[in-house]
Amino acid sequence: MWTIVHPISAILGSVALLLLGGGLLNTLLTVSGSQAGFSTATVGFIMSGYFVGFMGGTFVSGRLIAQIGHIRAFAFCAALSSSIALMHSLWHNPYFWFLLRVIYGVSFVTLVTVTESWLNARASKEERGKVFASYMVVNLSAIALAQQLLGIQADGPHLLFSLTAIFICLAVLPITITSRSQPQVPSRPKSTLKKVFRLSPLAVAAAVLSGLAMGAFWSMAPLFAASRDFDLSQVGWLMSITIIGGALLQMPIGRYSDKHDRRRVLTVVCAVAAIAALAMTVTTSDKLLLALFFLWGGMSFSVYPLAVALIIDLLEPEDVVSGSTDMLVLHGAGSVFAPIVAGNLMNLTGPNALPIYIAIVFLVLGSYAVFQVRKLSTIPAGDPAHFEPMVQTSPEILEMTAAQEESSQVPNDEEVK
């Protein structure tokens, strides 16, 4: 394993530092916005800015990297992102913060695109599975660890904003000292959205609705925890435990779906996620609440990769990258509106509106999955995909997963014989 990881260790080091900073900033802004006197609806509006920028950045990041190169693009966007992190403490104005979040989203997706395209280029077909697994371990571990930094006690959030900027700046060091050649930037694949919707409207619905649920979690869950009188350290634990649940339970759910009807698996996952979310509104035990978030994380984090696997099952190999990219865009579109909807509901009816809203989203998706199973008892035959754990990422990592699918569908010599 070390022989595979060693050539990409500098890139993985940059990823870890980048996500330590980004993971901390996301939760910190939600809490700081509330402490600054912003309403829950306003916080939701602010946090939606990141997803707006992230969506827009997926269309422009490749052009920037192609024009100035991977390392320069990374250094440029890291300097911009770290500066933006510090600028939040200069002026507590919601429109100013929203603008910062939009710019940060564009910048951050460019940083992610640089690292993921580099990983994709450095991995041979035989190594892609292990490289992808290593990347996901670093990705989720860094985000989970970042939440624990909220427990650092200081007067106000200034120290934590500074730590965010420091981590993002430090992320420049490993990637700029590498002697590895820079990869070529692939052109953005042509959209196959009409084909995706025609083949599996359930996959499209799952991508959008998972964005509506996950965008609300990332943006508003810290406020829900704060309403339960959690301090910053406890908020960090709640977020970390949810992420850990998502990391640990995704694989067994996904591997089970590889051998069974994914639509039925999706139905069960949505039902359990909805029940766990509803149970959060009535429990009075903090320990039980954390256990529910762990279970909910395992279920909800699985929905988007299940949707991607569902559509890959039906696509021709040459359409896998473009189809997966379309799924990412749909997921991002749902994420844009999630904080706004959840924030306004929480502002009108109270913090329990968040888990209720999330439960409704998953109940709608689960009900639609049941309808699709009954409407179409069998799915078209084709080469089955392999479930891969995913988080919101750039189109570059989707090329890596697509290459894994292609290589897994090529018969080996023994199979030919």
C-alpha positions as a LaTeX table, in Angstrom:
\begin{tabular}{lrrr}
\hline
Residue & $x$ (\AA) & $y$ (\AA) & $z$ (\AA) \\
\hline
Met1 & 0.00 & 0.00 & 0.00 \\
Trp2 & 2.89 & 2.37 & 0.83 \\
Thr3 & 4.30 & 1.97 & $-2.68$ \\
Ile4 & 0.99 & 3.31 & $-3.99$ \\
Val5 & 0.49 & 6.08 & $-1.45$ \\
His6 & 4.09 & 7.36 & $-1.37$ \\
Pro7 & 4.05 & 8.97 & $-4.85$ \\
Ile8 & 0.87 & 10.86 & $-3.98$ \\
Ser9 & 1.70 & 11.62 & $-0.34$ \\
Ala10 & 2.32 & 15.31 & $-1.06$ \\
Ile11 & $-1.09$ & 15.63 & $-2.71$ \\
Leu12 & $-2.82$ & 13.77 & 0.13 \\
Gly13 & $-1.01$ & 16.01 & 2.62 \\
Ser14 & $-2.37$ & 19.09 & 0.87 \\
Val15 & $-5.85$ & 17.54 & 0.82 \\
Ala16 & $-5.72$ & 16.87 & 4.56 \\
Leu17 & $-4.65$ & 20.42 & 5.44 \\
Leu18 & $-7.12$ & 21.94 & 3.00 \\
Leu19 & $-10.08$ & 20.01 & 4.44 \\
Leu20 & $-8.99$ & 20.70 & 8.01 \\
Gly21 & $-9.37$ & 24.37 & 7.21 \\
Gly22 & $-12.48$ & 24.04 & 5.07 \\
Gly23 & $-14.23$ & 21.66 & 7.45 \\
Leu24 & $-13.59$ & 23.95 & 10.40 \\
Leu25 & $-14.71$ & 27.09 & 8.56 \\
Asn26 & $-18.05$ & 25.61 & 7.49 \\
Thr27 & $-19.20$ & 24.78 & 11.02 \\
Leu28 & $-17.57$ & 27.84 & 12.56 \\
Leu29 & $-19.47$ & 30.22 & 10.27 \\
Thr30 & $-22.84$ & 28.72 & 11.20 \\
Val31 & $-22.14$ & 29.13 & 14.92 \\
Ser32 & $-20.51$ & 32.55 & 14.52 \\
Gly33 & $-23.39$ & 33.84 & 12.43 \\
Ser34 & $-25.83$ & 32.93 & 15.18 \\
Gln35 & $-23.58$ & 34.51 & 17.82 \\
Ala36 & $-23.39$ & 37.67 & 15.70 \\
Gly37 & $-27.17$ & 38.01 & 15.98 \\
Phe38 & $-28.17$ & 36.76 & 12.54 \\
Ser39 & $-31.52$ & 34.98 & 12.39 \\
Thr40 & $-31.64$ & 31.31 & 11.46 \\
Ala41 & $-33.09$ & 32.24 & 8.07 \\
Thr42 & $-30.22$ & 34.67 & 7.49 \\
Val43 & $-27.64$ & 32.04 & 8.44 \\
Gly44 & $-29.24$ & 29.68 & 5.93 \\
Phe45 & $-29.02$ & 32.36 & 3.25 \\
Ile46 & $-25.34$ & 32.95 & 4.03 \\
Met47 & $-24.45$ & 29.27 & 3.99 \\
Ser48 & $-26.18$ & 28.73 & 0.64 \\
Gly49 & $-23.57$ & 31.04 & $-0.89$ \\
Tyr50 & $-20.91$ & 28.32 & $-0.65$ \\
Phe51 & $-22.98$ & 25.90 & $-2.72$ \\
Val52 & $-23.72$ & 28.64 & $-5.28$ \\
Gly53 & $-19.99$ & 29.25 & $-5.65$ \\
Phe54 & $-19.16$ & 25.54 & $-5.68$ \\
Met55 & $-21.67$ & 24.95 & $-8.47$ \\
Gly56 & $-20.36$ & 27.86 & $-10.52$ \\
Gly57 & $-16.78$ & 26.86 & $-9.85$ \\
Thr58 & $-17.23$ & 23.45 & $-11.45$ \\
Phe59 & $-17.67$ & 25.24 & $-14.78$ \\
Val60 & $-14.72$ & 27.66 & $-14.49$ \\
Ser61 & $-12.07$ & 25.83 & $-12.45$ \\
Gly62 & $-10.84$ & 23.77 & $-15.39$ \\
Arg63 & $-10.29$ & 26.88 & $-17.50$ \\
Leu64 & $-8.30$ & 28.60 & $-14.75$ \\
Ile65 & $-6.10$ & 25.55 & $-14.20$ \\
Ala66 & $-5.53$ & 25.14 & $-17.94$ \\
Gln67 & $-4.51$ & 28.79 & $-18.24$ \\
Ile68 & $-2.03$ & 29.10 & $-15.34$ \\
Gly69 & $-1.24$ & 25.51 & $-14.36$ \\
His70 & $-2.06$ & 23.32 & $-11.37$ \\
Ile71 & 0.43 & 24.68 & $-8.84$ \\
Arg72 & $-0.20$ & 28.35 & $-9.61$ \\
Ala73 & $-3.97$ & 27.82 & $-9.56$ \\
Phe74 & $-3.69$ & 26.04 & $-6.22$ \\
Ala75 & $-1.51$ & 28.75 & $-4.70$ \\
Phe76 & $-3.77$ & 31.51 & $-6.06$ \\
Cys77 & $-6.97$ & 29.93 & $-4.70$ \\
Ala78 & $-5.38$ & 28.96 & $-1.38$ \\
Ala79 & $-4.30$ & 32.59 & $-0.83$ \\
Leu80 & $-7.80$ & 33.75 & $-1.78$ \\
Ser81 & $-9.53$ & 31.19 & 0.47 \\
Ser82 & $-7.38$ & 31.92 & 3.51 \\
Ser83 & $-7.91$ & 35.65 & 3.06 \\
Ile84 & $-11.65$ & 35.14 & 2.82 \\
Ala85 & $-11.63$ & 33.13 & 6.05 \\
Leu86 & $-10.04$ & 36.04 & 7.88 \\
Met87 & $-12.32$ & 38.63 & 6.26 \\
His88 & $-15.40$ & 37.19 & 7.98 \\
Ser89 & $-14.26$ & 38.74 & 11.26 \\
Leu90 & $-13.85$ & 42.22 & 9.74 \\
Trp91 & $-17.51$ & 43.03 & 9.08 \\
His92 & $-20.53$ & 41.16 & 10.40 \\
Asn93 & $-22.86$ & 41.86 & 7.50 \\
Pro94 & $-24.94$ & 38.99 & 6.06 \\
Tyr95 & $-24.67$ & 40.16 & 2.45 \\
Phe96 & $-20.92$ & 40.58 & 2.81 \\
Trp97 & $-20.66$ & 37.08 & 4.29 \\
Phe98 & $-22.83$ & 35.65 & 1.51 \\
Leu99 & $-20.53$ & 37.19 & $-1.11$ \\
Leu100 & $-17.50$ & 35.78 & 0.70 \\
Arg101 & $-19.11$ & 32.33 & 0.72 \\
Val102 & $-19.77$ & 32.49 & $-3.03$ \\
Ile103 & $-16.17$ & 33.45 & $-3.78$ \\
Tyr104 & $-14.92$ & 30.86 & $-1.33$ \\
Gly105 & $-17.03$ & 28.18 & $-3.04$ \\
Val106 & $-15.52$ & 28.98 & $-6.45$ \\
Ser107 & $-12.04$ & 29.03 & $-4.97$ \\
Phe108 & $-12.47$ & 25.86 & $-2.95$ \\
Val109 & $-13.80$ & 23.75 & $-5.83$ \\
Thr110 & $-10.76$ & 24.85 & $-7.84$ \\
Leu111 & $-8.48$ & 23.66 & $-5.05$ \\
Val112 & $-10.31$ & 20.34 & $-4.96$ \\
Thr113 & $-10.16$ & 20.05 & $-8.76$ \\
Val114 & $-6.38$ & 20.53 & $-8.70$ \\
Thr115 & $-5.80$ & 17.80 & $-6.12$ \\
Glu116 & $-8.29$ & 15.35 & $-7.60$ \\
Ser117 & $-7.13$ & 15.75 & $-11.18$ \\
Trp118 & $-3.56$ & 15.22 & $-9.99$ \\
Leu119 & $-4.56$ & 12.06 & $-8.13$ \\
Asn120 & $-6.46$ & 10.86 & $-11.17$ \\
Ala121 & $-3.44$ & 11.40 & $-13.43$ \\
Arg122 & $-0.99$ & 9.73 & $-11.02$ \\
Ala123 & $-3.02$ & 6.54 & $-10.56$ \\
Ser124 & $-2.75$ & 3.65 & $-13.00$ \\
Lys125 & $-5.88$ & 1.65 & $-13.76$ \\
Glu126 & $-4.68$ & $-1.13$ & $-11.47$ \\
Glu127 & $-4.13$ & 1.31 & $-8.58$ \\
Arg128 & $-7.22$ & 3.50 & $-8.91$ \\
Gly129 & $-9.22$ & 1.59 & $-6.32$ \\
Lys130 & $-6.58$ & 1.94 & $-3.61$ \\
Val131 & $-5.81$ & 5.56 & $-4.52$ \\
Phe132 & $-9.50$ & 6.44 & $-4.40$ \\
Ala133 & $-9.88$ & 4.64 & $-1.04$ \\
Ser134 & $-6.87$ & 6.48 & 0.39 \\
Tyr135 & $-8.28$ & 9.79 & $-0.80$ \\
Met136 & $-11.67$ & 9.13 & 0.80 \\
Val137 & $-10.06$ & 8.12 & 4.11 \\
Val138 & $-8.02$ & 11.35 & 4.17 \\
Asn139 & $-11.05$ & 13.38 & 3.07 \\
Leu140 & $-13.52$ & 12.18 & 5.69 \\
Ser141 & $-10.90$ & 11.92 & 8.47 \\
Ala142 & $-9.79$ & 15.52 & 7.95 \\
Ile143 & $-13.37$ & 16.85 & 7.96 \\
Ala144 & $-14.20$ & 14.86 & 11.10 \\
Leu145 & $-11.02$ & 15.99 & 12.86 \\
Ala146 & $-11.68$ & 19.60 & 11.91 \\
Gln147 & $-14.87$ & 19.58 & 13.98 \\
Gln148 & $-12.85$ & 18.82 & 17.11 \\
Leu149 & $-10.95$ & 22.08 & 16.71 \\
Leu150 & $-14.15$ & 23.91 & 17.67 \\
Gly151 & $-13.41$ & 22.87 & 21.25 \\
Ile152 & $-10.40$ & 25.17 & 21.41 \\
Gln153 & $-11.39$ & 27.79 & 23.96 \\
Ala154 & $-10.66$ & 31.38 & 23.05 \\
Asp155 & $-12.22$ & 34.80 & 23.35 \\
Gly156 & $-14.46$ & 34.93 & 20.32 \\
Pro157 & $-14.01$ & 33.11 & 16.99 \\
His158 & $-10.94$ & 35.06 & 15.84 \\
Leu159 & $-8.48$ & 32.31 & 16.76 \\
Leu160 & $-10.50$ & 29.68 & 14.90 \\
Phe161 & $-10.77$ & 31.88 & 11.81 \\
Ser162 & $-7.00$ & 32.29 & 11.98 \\
Leu163 & $-6.51$ & 28.52 & 12.31 \\
Thr164 & $-8.66$ & 28.03 & 9.22 \\
Ala165 & $-6.48$ & 30.44 & 7.26 \\
Ile166 & $-3.30$ & 28.81 & 8.57 \\
Phe167 & $-4.38$ & 25.31 & 7.52 \\
Ile168 & $-5.34$ & 26.46 & 4.03 \\
Cys169 & $-2.04$ & 28.31 & 3.64 \\
Leu170 & $-0.08$ & 25.28 & 4.85 \\
Ala171 & $-1.87$ & 23.16 & 2.25 \\
Val172 & 0.18 & 25.00 & $-0.38$ \\
Leu173 & 3.48 & 23.64 & 0.94 \\
Pro174 & 3.27 & 19.90 & 0.13 \\
Ile175 & 1.88 & 20.40 & $-3.36$ \\
Thr176 & 4.37 & 23.13 & $-4.34$ \\
Ile177 & 7.46 & 21.17 & $-3.32$ \\
Thr178 & 6.52 & 18.08 & $-5.31$ \\
Ser179 & 8.78 & 17.30 & $-8.27$ \\
Arg180 & 6.04 & 15.35 & $-10.03$ \\
Ser181 & 4.95 & 16.61 & $-13.43$ \\
Gln182 & 1.63 & 18.40 & $-13.63$ \\
Pro183 & $-1.21$ & 16.55 & $-15.38$ \\
Gln184 & $-3.24$ & 17.74 & $-18.30$ \\
Val185 & $-6.67$ & 19.18 & $-17.55$ \\
Pro186 & $-9.36$ & 17.09 & $-19.26$ \\
Ser187 & $-12.09$ & 18.91 & $-21.11$ \\
Arg188 & $-15.47$ & 19.03 & $-19.43$ \\
Pro189 & $-17.63$ & 16.17 & $-20.75$ \\
Lys190 & $-20.76$ & 17.01 & $-22.69$ \\
Ser191 & $-23.88$ & 16.85 & $-20.56$ \\
Thr192 & $-26.09$ & 13.76 & $-20.84$ \\
Leu193 & $-28.76$ & 15.07 & $-18.46$ \\
Lys194 & $-31.67$ & 14.22 & $-20.77$ \\
Lys195 & $-30.37$ & 10.70 & $-21.15$ \\
Val196 & $-29.81$ & 10.38 & $-17.40$ \\
Phe197 & $-33.36$ & 11.49 & $-16.66$ \\
Arg198 & $-34.77$ & 9.16 & $-19.29$ \\
Leu199 & $-32.86$ & 6.14 & $-17.99$ \\
Ser200 & $-33.48$ & 6.68 & $-14.28$ \\
Pro201 & $-35.66$ & 9.50 & $-12.96$ \\
Leu202 & $-35.16$ & 7.90 & $-9.53$ \\
Ala203 & $-31.40$ & 8.52 & $-9.71$ \\
Val204 & $-32.05$ & 12.15 & $-10.66$ \\
Ala205 & $-34.50$ & 12.56 & $-7.78$ \\
Ala206 & $-32.05$ & 10.92 & $-5.35$ \\
Ala207 & $-29.24$ & 13.28 & $-6.42$ \\
Val208 & $-31.39$ & 16.41 & $-5.98$ \\
Leu209 & $-33.10$ & 15.35 & $-2.76$ \\
Ser210 & $-29.88$ & 14.13 & $-1.16$ \\
Gly211 & $-28.51$ & 17.61 & $-1.85$ \\
Leu212 & $-31.58$ & 19.13 & $-0.20$ \\
Ala213 & $-30.95$ & 17.00 & 2.89 \\
Met214 & $-27.15$ & 17.11 & 3.10 \\
Gly215 & $-26.91$ & 20.82 & 2.35 \\
Ala216 & $-29.22$ & 21.43 & 5.31 \\
Phe217 & $-27.12$ & 19.21 & 7.57 \\
Trp218 & $-23.77$ & 20.81 & 6.74 \\
Ser219 & $-25.16$ & 24.32 & 7.12 \\
Met220 & $-27.73$ & 24.15 & 9.91 \\
Ala221 & $-26.94$ & 21.15 & 12.14 \\
Pro222 & $-24.59$ & 23.24 & 14.36 \\
Leu223 & $-27.51$ & 25.56 & 15.16 \\
Phe224 & $-29.73$ & 22.58 & 15.99 \\
Ala225 & $-27.04$ & 21.32 & 18.36 \\
Ala226 & $-26.64$ & 24.78 & 19.89 \\
Ser227 & $-30.38$ & 24.87 & 20.57 \\
Arg228 & $-29.85$ & 21.80 & 22.76 \\
Asp229 & $-27.38$ & 23.85 & 24.83 \\
Phe230 & $-24.35$ & 22.16 & 23.29 \\
Asp231 & $-21.16$ & 24.15 & 23.64 \\
Leu232 & $-18.71$ & 24.46 & 20.74 \\
Ser233 & $-16.86$ & 21.30 & 21.74 \\
Gln234 & $-20.09$ & 19.30 & 21.85 \\
Val235 & $-21.18$ & 20.75 & 18.51 \\
Gly236 & $-17.89$ & 19.50 & 17.10 \\
Trp237 & $-18.51$ & 16.02 & 18.50 \\
Leu238 & $-21.98$ & 15.87 & 17.00 \\
Met239 & $-20.66$ & 16.80 & 13.57 \\
Ser240 & $-17.71$ & 14.40 & 13.86 \\
Ile241 & $-19.87$ & 11.47 & 14.95 \\
Thr242 & $-22.23$ & 12.04 & 12.03 \\
Ile243 & $-19.30$ & 12.05 & 9.60 \\
Ile244 & $-17.83$ & 8.93 & 11.21 \\
Gly245 & $-21.19$ & 7.20 & 10.85 \\
Gly246 & $-21.25$ & 8.14 & 7.19 \\
Ala247 & $-17.72$ & 6.83 & 6.70 \\
Leu248 & $-18.27$ & 3.51 & 8.48 \\
Leu249 & $-21.73$ & 2.55 & 7.22 \\
Gln250 & $-21.43$ & 3.60 & 3.59 \\
Met251 & $-19.34$ & 0.60 & 2.54 \\
Pro252 & $-21.51$ & $-2.23$ & 3.94 \\
Ile253 & $-24.63$ & $-0.54$ & 2.56 \\
Gly254 & $-22.97$ & $-0.01$ & $-0.79$ \\
Arg255 & $-21.57$ & $-3.53$ & $-1.09$ \\
Tyr256 & $-25.00$ & $-4.94$ & $-0.24$ \\
Ser257 & $-26.52$ & $-2.78$ & $-2.97$ \\
Asp258 & $-24.00$ & $-4.19$ & $-5.47$ \\
Lys259 & $-25.71$ & $-7.59$ & $-5.11$ \\
His260 & $-29.33$ & $-6.49$ & $-4.74$ \\
Asp261 & $-31.83$ & $-4.09$ & $-6.30$ \\
Arg262 & $-30.44$ & $-0.66$ & $-5.48$ \\
Arg263 & $-33.91$ & 0.87 & $-5.59$ \\
Arg264 & $-35.05$ & $-1.33$ & $-2.70$ \\
Val265 & $-31.84$ & $-0.60$ & $-0.79$ \\
Leu266 & $-32.44$ & 3.12 & $-1.35$ \\
Thr267 & $-35.98$ & 2.74 & 0.00 \\
Val268 & $-34.76$ & 1.16 & 3.24 \\
Val269 & $-31.93$ & 3.67 & 3.64 \\
Cys270 & $-34.34$ & 6.60 & 3.24 \\
Ala271 & $-36.83$ & 5.07 & 5.69 \\
Val272 & $-34.19$ & 4.54 & 8.38 \\
Ala273 & $-32.76$ & 8.04 & 7.83 \\
Ala274 & $-36.23$ & 9.58 & 8.14 \\
Ile275 & $-37.04$ & 7.62 & 11.33 \\
Ala276 & $-33.69$ & 8.60 & 12.88 \\
Ala277 & $-34.30$ & 12.26 & 12.01 \\
Leu278 & $-37.79$ & 12.23 & 13.52 \\
Ala279 & $-36.49$ & 10.55 & 16.67 \\
Met280 & $-34.09$ & 13.48 & 17.14 \\
Thr281 & $-37.06$ & 15.75 & 17.82 \\
Val282 & $-38.32$ & 13.77 & 20.82 \\
Thr283 & $-35.21$ & 12.43 & 22.53 \\
Thr284 & $-34.03$ & 14.22 & 25.65 \\
Ser285 & $-30.81$ & 12.24 & 26.03 \\
Asp286 & $-27.67$ & 13.79 & 24.55 \\
Lys287 & $-26.05$ & 10.35 & 24.19 \\
Leu288 & $-29.07$ & 9.00 & 22.33 \\
Leu289 & $-29.06$ & 12.09 & 20.12 \\
Leu290 & $-25.43$ & 11.43 & 19.16 \\
Ala291 & $-26.28$ & 7.79 & 18.42 \\
Leu292 & $-29.14$ & 8.90 & 16.20 \\
Phe293 & $-26.85$ & 11.27 & 14.30 \\
Phe294 & $-24.34$ & 8.42 & 13.86 \\
Leu295 & $-27.07$ & 6.21 & 12.36 \\
Trp296 & $-28.50$ & 9.06 & 10.32 \\
Gly297 & $-25.04$ & 9.87 & 8.95 \\
Gly298 & $-24.53$ & 6.29 & 7.82 \\
Met299 & $-27.83$ & 6.28 & 5.98 \\
Ser300 & $-27.87$ & 9.79 & 4.53 \\
Phe301 & $-24.24$ & 9.79 & 3.36 \\
Ser302 & $-25.08$ & 6.67 & 1.33 \\
Val303 & $-27.91$ & 8.20 & $-0.70$ \\
Tyr304 & $-25.84$ & 10.22 & $-3.20$ \\
Pro305 & $-23.34$ & 7.43 & $-4.00$ \\
Leu306 & $-26.29$ & 5.02 & $-4.33$ \\
Ala307 & $-27.80$ & 7.42 & $-6.87$ \\
Val308 & $-24.52$ & 7.57 & $-8.81$ \\
Ala309 & $-24.17$ & 3.77 & $-8.79$ \\
Leu310 & $-27.80$ & 3.46 & $-9.90$ \\
Ile311 & $-27.26$ & 5.60 & $-12.99$ \\
Ile312 & $-23.87$ & 4.04 & $-13.81$ \\
Asp313 & $-25.64$ & 0.66 & $-13.87$ \\
Leu314 & $-27.61$ & 1.92 & $-16.87$ \\
Leu315 & $-25.10$ & 4.07 & $-18.77$ \\
Glu316 & $-22.81$ & 3.02 & $-21.58$ \\
Pro317 & $-19.11$ & 3.17 & $-20.59$ \\
Glu318 & $-18.48$ & 6.24 & $-22.75$ \\
Asp319 & $-21.27$ & 8.14 & $-20.94$ \\
Val320 & $-20.23$ & 7.31 & $-17.37$ \\
Val321 & $-18.09$ & 10.41 & $-16.75$ \\
Ser322 & $-20.59$ & 12.87 & $-18.19$ \\
Gly323 & $-23.50$ & 11.15 & $-16.44$ \\
Ser324 & $-21.69$ & 11.16 & $-13.10$ \\
Thr325 & $-20.86$ & 14.83 & $-13.58$ \\
Asp326 & $-24.52$ & 15.60 & $-14.22$ \\
Met327 & $-25.39$ & 13.82 & $-10.98$ \\
Leu328 & $-22.88$ & 16.02 & $-9.14$ \\
Val329 & $-24.47$ & 19.15 & $-10.61$ \\
Leu330 & $-27.95$ & 17.96 & $-9.59$ \\
His331 & $-26.74$ & 17.22 & $-6.07$ \\
Gly332 & $-25.18$ & 20.67 & $-5.90$ \\
Ala333 & $-28.40$ & 22.30 & $-7.13$ \\
Gly334 & $-30.28$ & 20.71 & $-4.25$ \\
Ser335 & $-27.60$ & 21.85 & $-1.81$ \\
Val336 & $-28.00$ & 25.48 & $-2.91$ \\
Phe337 & $-31.61$ & 25.67 & $-1.75$ \\
Ala338 & $-31.30$ & 23.44 & 1.32 \\
Pro339 & $-29.88$ & 25.99 & 3.80 \\
Ile340 & $-32.39$ & 28.63 & 2.72 \\
Val341 & $-35.41$ & 26.33 & 3.09 \\
Ala342 & $-34.22$ & 24.76 & 6.34 \\
Gly343 & $-33.14$ & 28.11 & 7.79 \\
Asn344 & $-36.50$ & 29.73 & 7.14 \\
Leu345 & $-38.39$ & 26.76 & 8.56 \\
Met346 & $-36.24$ & 26.83 & 11.70 \\
Asn347 & $-36.76$ & 30.57 & 11.99 \\
Leu348 & $-40.56$ & 30.15 & 11.79 \\
Thr349 & $-41.15$ & 27.04 & 13.88 \\
Gly350 & $-38.02$ & 26.35 & 15.90 \\
Pro351 & $-34.88$ & 24.18 & 15.69 \\
Asn352 & $-36.80$ & 20.89 & 15.45 \\
Ala353 & $-37.84$ & 22.00 & 11.97 \\
Leu354 & $-34.41$ & 20.87 & 10.73 \\
Pro355 & $-34.75$ & 17.13 & 11.44 \\
Ile356 & $-38.43$ & 17.24 & 10.46 \\
Tyr357 & $-37.54$ & 18.87 & 7.14 \\
Ile358 & $-34.80$ & 16.31 & 6.52 \\
Ala359 & $-37.17$ & 13.46 & 7.43 \\
Ile360 & $-39.77$ & 14.76 & 4.94 \\
Val361 & $-37.13$ & 14.94 & 2.19 \\
Phe362 & $-36.12$ & 11.32 & 2.74 \\
Leu363 & $-39.73$ & 10.15 & 3.08 \\
Val364 & $-40.52$ & 11.74 & $-0.29$ \\
Leu365 & $-37.50$ & 10.08 & $-1.88$ \\
Gly366 & $-38.26$ & 6.72 & $-0.26$ \\
Ser367 & $-41.88$ & 6.88 & $-1.42$ \\
Tyr368 & $-40.78$ & 7.68 & $-4.96$ \\
Ala369 & $-38.37$ & 4.73 & $-4.85$ \\
Val370 & $-41.26$ & 2.44 & $-3.85$ \\
Phe371 & $-43.31$ & 3.85 & $-6.74$ \\
Gln372 & $-40.48$ & 3.18 & $-9.18$ \\
Val373 & $-40.07$ & $-0.40$ & $-7.95$ \\
Arg374 & $-43.77$ & $-1.06$ & $-8.46$ \\
Lys375 & $-43.89$ & 0.79 & $-11.78$ \\
Leu376 & $-40.84$ & $-1.02$ & $-13.16$ \\
Ser377 & $-40.40$ & $-4.38$ & $-11.45$ \\
Thr378 & $-37.08$ & $-5.05$ & $-13.17$ \\
Ile379 & $-34.33$ & $-2.72$ & $-14.31$ \\
Pro380 & $-32.69$ & $-2.98$ & $-17.74$ \\
Ala381 & $-29.90$ & $-5.52$ & $-17.87$ \\
Gly382 & $-26.36$ & $-4.18$ & $-18.09$ \\
Asp383 & $-22.95$ & $-4.26$ & $-16.51$ \\
Pro384 & $-23.44$ & $-3.59$ & $-12.78$ \\
Ala385 & $-21.47$ & $-0.77$ & $-11.23$ \\
His386 & $-19.56$ & $-0.99$ & $-7.98$ \\
Phe387 & $-20.64$ & 1.29 & $-5.16$ \\
Glu388 & $-18.00$ & 3.84 & $-4.18$ \\
Pro389 & $-18.29$ & 6.09 & $-1.10$ \\
Met390 & $-18.51$ & 9.75 & $-2.12$ \\
Val391 & $-18.88$ & 13.24 & $-0.78$ \\
Gln392 & $-19.57$ & 16.43 & $-2.72$ \\
Thr393 & $-16.49$ & 16.73 & $-4.88$ \\
Ser394 & $-15.30$ & 17.90 & $-8.30$ \\
Pro395 & $-15.92$ & 16.20 & $-11.66$ \\
Glu396 & $-12.28$ & 15.06 & $-11.72$ \\
Ile397 & $-12.70$ & 12.36 & $-9.08$ \\
Leu398 & $-15.71$ & 11.06 & $-11.01$ \\
Glu399 & $-13.36$ & 10.27 & $-13.88$ \\
Met400 & $-11.37$ & 8.10 & $-11.49$ \\
Thr401 & $-14.44$ & 6.16 & $-10.39$ \\
Ala402 & $-15.54$ & 5.83 & $-14.01$ \\
Ala403 & $-12.16$ & 4.35 & $-14.92$ \\
Gln404 & $-12.56$ & 1.88 & $-12.07$ \\
Glu405 & $-15.91$ & 0.80 & $-13.50$ \\
Glu406 & $-14.42$ & 0.41 & $-16.97$ \\
Ser407 & $-11.50$ & $-1.66$ & $-15.73$ \\
Ser408 & $-13.78$ & $-3.83$ & $-13.59$ \\
Gln409 & $-15.90$ & $-4.64$ & $-16.65$ \\
Val410 & $-12.93$ & $-5.81$ & $-18.76$ \\
Pro411 & $-12.72$ & $-9.62$ & $-18.55$ \\
Asn412 & $-9.42$ & $-11.06$ & $-17.39$ \\
Asp413 & $-7.65$ & $-13.94$ & $-19.09$ \\
Glu414 & $-9.24$ & $-16.58$ & $-16.88$ \\
Glu415 & $-12.72$ & $-15.25$ & $-17.61$ \\
Val416 & $-12.02$ & $-15.30$ & $-21.36$ \\
Lys417 & $-10.88$ & $-18.91$ & $-21.17$ \\
\hline
\end{tabular}
